[in-house]
Amino acid sequence: MTLCALFPGQGSQYIGMCSDLLNTEPESRRIFAEASEVLGFDLRALVLAGSLEQLTQSEYAQPAVLAASYTLFESFTRRSGILPDYAIGHSLGEITALVAAGALKFADGVRFTAARGALMHRAVREQRGRAGIVVDIGQEDLEHIVASIRDLHYVSISGYNSPNQFVVAGEAQGLRLLDEKVDQAGGEFIPFRMMPMKADAPYHSELMHFIQPEIEEIVSGLSFSAPEFAICSTVHGELIHQAEDIPKLLTAQLLQPIRWIQALAQVQLRGANVWMDVGPGQSVKNMLGEYDNLMNVYSLDDPQEQSRLLERCKTEFQPFGGGGAR
């Protein structure tokens, strides 16, 4: 059994997430209390009884998803006594993975995601571009369509979610043309403006260059350590080997597509065969459901699935506190 933890990005948030842990575990309440102190408002109150409209705004959603995912991770590792062999994070989730692996302090992660979210929301307010999801079309066919449009209008694949699902970003005219061509090829383009949990902005594309100086300034003020377990970055689809690699990945992240398919393939080659969705909702588990060759996926936000994984770990994992520390 080789375990890979998967951390979701923005869009997985919902009102009431982590309510069971926050009501029963002091450790979980401490995590949210620390986040609240950093943010200057009661994050626990927001996620338990706030408005979904506010929670969906990037500057609130990102630290909230980070705190919820880290709470689920901390509870699981404390109860099981194990750490994963690998981790992958989807956009924001890569920052959560760094926190979970001890490469970035939790408070710094909260502070960074709040600032990152506020900067990213500028792309929505200033209408820097649009985005959407393309389904029911293969990667090669979509790449051919994108290439055929680029001479006229900027469009790009900004996320490789699964062999059958891709995020695209670009100028409004380019995406309208892409919509026509995808439809002709038998696929479907779903604009983010039609999806209430999605921010309609050209994240993970060259259209995000305008916030680059500010992202670089924020990242330059953070301290990093070597991760306690291997993280495969979706910026380049390769493992992060040392702390010195992290700043350049975080500063490049919003300009590069999310190479989720490539990261999954990398850890599969290294033996990963059990997958743990460590975040609110089951967005990551649902994405993995589109892969024919990925089985054994457990969502920590589902108490029954978490219990099954904990039982499996008792027989197939050695606790990290023991002689075979991970």
Secondary structure, 3 states (H helix, E strand, C coil): CCEEEEECCCCCCCCCCCHHHHHHCHHHHHHHHHHHHHHCCCHHHHHHHCCHHHHHCHHHHHHHHHHHHHHHHHHHHHHHCCCCCEEEECCHHHHHHHHHCCCCCHHHHHHHHHHHHHHHHHHHHCCCCEEEEEECCCHHHHHHHHHHHCCCCCEEEEEEEECCEEEEEECHHHHHHHHHHHHHCCCEEEEHHHCCCCCCCCCCCHHHHHHHHHHHHHHHCCCCCCCCCEEECCCCCCECCCHHHHHHHHHHHHHCCECHHHHHHHHHHCCCCEEEECCCCCHHHHHHCCCCCCCCEEECCCHHHHHHHHHHHHHHCCCCCCCCCC
